[in-house]
Amino acid sequence: MTALEWGLPVVAKYLFGGLSLGAFVTYYLWQGFGLKTFRPLAKLAWISAAVWGLLIPIPIFSHLGQPGRWYTLLFDFHWTSPMSWAGPILLAYLVVVLLNGRFFFYPDVVLAYRNAKGLRKKALRILLITRPPQGPIPKASQVGLKVTGALAFVLVLSFGYTGLELGILSSRPLWANPINPVMFLLTGLISGMAFVVLLWIALDGRVEAPRAPGEKTILTSFALPALLAFFLGLNAVFYVSLAYSVPEVVQAVGVLATGELAPMFLWVGLGLGALVPAVFLAANAVLRSPRRWMATLASGLILIGAFAQKYGFVVGGQVLAEVGGEVPSSLWPTSSGIIEFLSILALAYFLFQVALWISPWRAPKPAEREAAPAPEVTA
Amino acid sequence: MAASDCNSSGETTEGDGVSNPSEGREQGLTRRDLLWKGTLAAVVTAAGSSVLLSEATAASGQGHAKYYDNFPRHTEMEHRWAMVIDLRRCVGCRACTVACKSENNVPEGVFRTWLKFEEVGEYPHTRPRYLPLFCNHCDNPPCVPVCPVLATYKRDDGLVLIDYDKCIGCGYCIEACPYGARYLNPVQKTADKCTLCVHRLEAGQKPACVATCIGGALTTGDLNDPQSDVSQLLGRYPIQTLKPEQGTDPMFFYIGLDGRLVQEGAP
């Protein structure tokens, strides 16, 4: 009897990857595709994509037996192993996203830099990369913005490799299917989008605050409920077809449908985390006056559901199909594993606080613009 | 589209010298365009994944048909190590497990060799059945291609080994093994498994489990040598392997795995 080989850290890695993916796509829907609905979310979406992206390696380090050798993932590339793709893809994604943010936030960062003091000013100076401009704020490079945006979009879609990591393992009947990459992309998209909406409501659309411009457009958007409906439909097709497969696959599906993991995967993951939010968000979309609390609740449930789905799928896949060896003694994480996971979440909270403190995500007030006139360029 | 154009409240900021990139976009990209591009991206991603998966599946199934017919194999190599496990001779004493732990200093709580116990038949006519389990040193090992840092490799003599100085302990090979033969060594924090006592083989000795087996159920040898014990046994008895449907082509062969052989046929 042993502990789970792939437990909470692996789930956290997939979860953070998904959140970064969904957040970046939300940002890119405005920045790249120009969808106005997502315009108010764009800044927070970019920040979320960057912070979750930076957090992806943390659970990987936590999971590795030899975290000090992580760099070999970059040097000993093994193309037949999707896990090996993680090194180059993640590194490239993080670099490109951060560069894209430099172009996207440039005018705001320059303005904020002129108004900032102390540590924040130093941090903003680093974010500027180049020397702060004198006089009127110049235009950020649109070519740079578009190229890095498109590149990051392609890279984030290649996060589907996480689905392949599990999908190629024919030793695990639950995991070994070609639809995994699509499912992983879809759950990531939904959870990341929900996170951005939740963050936006928490920061900009608070109950006591006056209604933020663009709020109705976001609350009545059909994007999330439509994605959730598609996801539920795909799940239904997927699991029903697997249920008529060979006995060991049926057994593996049974673990999620009726076994020990059913409350986690089926009821919390798909029911509470996908079906209920889909109903709430669809109702909001057709209501004349959309309810903020319904969007908040739905987004929160989606995040809980994303975790539950991933946990159920990752752990459920390890329960069956081995001839010998050890069977996991428990399908649930140990107390130390939970503490580790909560610590990583606490780190995420801290990083978000830092990111929101440094970055000029809020629109500058006219007074701020006037209070910090650009230094005159002397002849 | 620059950040200044869209503050977090959705306001449009003006007069900061930054152009409004949304100009012209509303004419540039319609909802139909977005749907078309999105669908195209999804189709490309799904198609790419499917192709990769089908190639991986095809690769894992290669060589499956040749498996039972071509002994001796790999004659271009000096040795081709294999093991035959004669289940008719196994008494379930677990000496192999103990010897392996002792020889290889296997930490507490993990094993390189297991013995699975099953009771077959219907009460009162039941009998015990023992199944020793090891790394099968597959000819087509699924653990090797998935290793992200090339720490797991297959030698020319057929042994599948781990470079402990390279392994990062990600556990991918552990998940890939259909036999559950690998584990994460709790001391050295890397993947670990049976090496067929490679250090003993190279010194001309038998693996610890084979040397200690009191029933003589375990036999190792060189498949390239027609006179070796394994070649003789393989030529004399029907053999089975574990999970042949996985296409791994194990080099560990079982005699009497399905109980078809009668005791009188024992060598």
Interface residues (C-beta under 8 A of the other chain):
Chain A: T2 E5 W6 W30 Q31 G32 F33 G34 L35 K36 R39 P40 A42 K43 L44 W46 H63 L64 G65 Q66 P67 R69 W70 T72 L73 D76 H78 T80 S81 P82 M83 S84 A86 G87 F103 F104 F105 Y106 P107 D108 L111 P136 I137 P138 K139 A140 Q142 L145 L157 G160 G163 L164 E165 G167 I168 L169 S170 S171 R172 P178 N180 P181 V182 L185 W200 L203 D204 A212 P213 G214 E215 Q318 A321 E322 V323 G324 G325 E326 P360 W361 R362 A363 P364 R369
Chain B: M1 A2 A3 S4 C6 N7 S8 S9 G10 E11 T13 D16 G17 V18 S19 P21 S22 R25 E26 G28 L29 L34 K37 A41 A42 T45 A46 S49 S50 L52 L53 S54 A56 T57 S60 G109 V110 F111 W114 K116 L131 L133 P142 P145 V146 C147 P148 V149 L150 K166 C167 I168 G169 C170 G171 Y172 I174 E175 A176 C177 P178 Y179 G180 A181 R182 Y183 L184 N185 K189 T190 A191 L242 K243 Q246 G247
